[in-house]
Amino acid sequence: MIGMDEEQMAPQTFLYGCVLEAGKDMVFNPEEDEFEHQLDLRMACVDADTADELHMVEVEGQDMEGQKIKAVLVSLRPSTLPSVCLGGFTITPPATFRLKAGSGPIHISGQHLVMMEADQDDEDEDESEKEESPVKAKVTPSKQQNGKSPKTTTPAKKQDKSPKAEEQDDGVREEGSQITNVQAKFENFVKNGLNIADTKIISDLWKWRQTVKDTK
């Protein structure tokens, strides 16, 4: 996967760190897989117990032709130069770190980069989201007050006229034009003569009276 366009690659970053001591090599060589690995070094520093002497860190890796090559990475002394920022010194594995001089300990830190295909990374995230967040039907629980279910409100039905009112209404219609066509007198007749006190019925009867032609 070396040489693939950076736009097609999505780096995954992991913390890296090791401690160098005299006679002890540290090897960075991840297991072989389908991804490209890189080591981005950031910092080299002494320890509180490091002796005040010159410490030289050597790194061994490969050149462009795959041949082994050694180089001095950094030189440190606790009293004069206790730490150095390596500013993103990137190495392609395999790489070996060792103390060329000094007894240590010397700390090296950085980032382990794993280059992955962007499309594959997106597909893995989509599958993970589907597994972790299954779609559930939304259930709306009924509200309760003091452990009791809410009362169901039934719309009020329009009340029909009572039989008595219908009879009185019919009586008014039978009299026809014999009833006065003056509203005040008509309402007085309905209240006193027919004993109807409901203003709605009186209003309906007055509307009907206005549609009746007087007989000659």
Long-range contacts (C-beta under 8 A, 24 or more apart in sequence): 1-34, 1-35, 1-36, 1-115, 2-36, 4-36, 4-115, 7-118, 8-117, 8-118, 8-119, 9-36, 9-115, 9-116, 9-117, 9-118, 10-115, 10-116, 10-117, 10-118, 10-121, 11-113, 11-114, 11-115, 11-116, 12-113, 12-114, 12-115, 12-116, 12-121, 13-111, 13-112, 13-113, 13-114, 14-111, 14-112, 14-113, 14-114, 15-109, 15-111, 15-112, 16-109, 16-110, 16-111, 16-112, 17-107, 17-108, 17-109, 17-110, 18-97, 18-107, 18-108, 19-47, 19-104, 19-105, 19-106, 19-107, 19-108, 20-57, 20-97, 20-98, 20-99, 20-104, 20-105, 20-106, 20-107, 20-108, 21-99, 21-103, 21-104, 21-105, 21-106, 22-99, 22-102, 22-103, 22-104, 23-99, 24-98, 24-99, 25-96, 25-97, 25-98, 26-96, 26-97, 26-98, 26-108, 27-94, 27-95, 27-96, 27-97, 28-91, 28-93, 28-94, 28-95, 28-96, 28-97, 29-93, 29-94, 29-95, 30-93, 30-112, 35-114, 35-115, 35-116, 36-114, 36-115, 37-92, 37-93, 37-112, 37-113, 37-114, 37-115, 38-90, 38-91, 38-92, 38-93, 38-112, 38-113, 38-115, 39-90, 39-91, 39-92, 39-93, 39-95, 39-110, 39-111, 39-112, 39-113, 40-88, 40-89, 40-90, 40-110, 40-111, 40-112, 40-113, 41-73, 41-86, 41-88, 41-89, 41-90, 41-91, 41-108, 41-109, 41-110, 42-85, 42-86, 42-87, 42-88, 42-109, 42-110, 42-111, 43-83, 43-84, 43-85, 43-86, 43-107, 43-108, 43-109, 43-110, 44-73, 44-74, 44-76, 44-83, 44-84, 44-86, 44-106, 44-107, 44-108, 44-109, 45-76, 45-82, 45-83, 45-84, 45-106, 45-107, 46-76, 46-77, 46-78, 46-82, 46-83, 46-105, 46-106, 46-107, 47-104, 47-105, 47-106, 47-107, 49-105, 50-78, 50-102, 50-103, 50-104, 50-105, 50-106, 51-78, 51-102, 51-103, 52-77, 52-78, 52-79, 53-77, 53-102, 53-103, 54-101, 54-102, 55-99, 55-101, 55-102, 55-103, 55-104, 55-106, 56-99, 56-100, 56-101, 56-102, 57-97, 57-98, 57-99, 57-100, 57-106, 57-108, 58-97, 58-98, 58-99, 58-100, 59-91, 59-95, 59-96, 59-97, 60-95, 60-96, 60-97, 60-98, 61-91, 61-92, 61-93, 61-94, 61-95, 61-96, 62-92, 62-94, 72-100, 73-97, 76-102, 76-106, 86-110, 161-201, 165-196, 165-198, 165-201, 168-194, 168-195, 168-196, 168-201, 169-201, 169-204, 169-205, 172-205, 172-208, 172-209, 173-208, 176-212, 176-215, 177-212, 177-213, 177-214, 177-215, 178-215, 179-209, 181-209, 181-210, 181-214
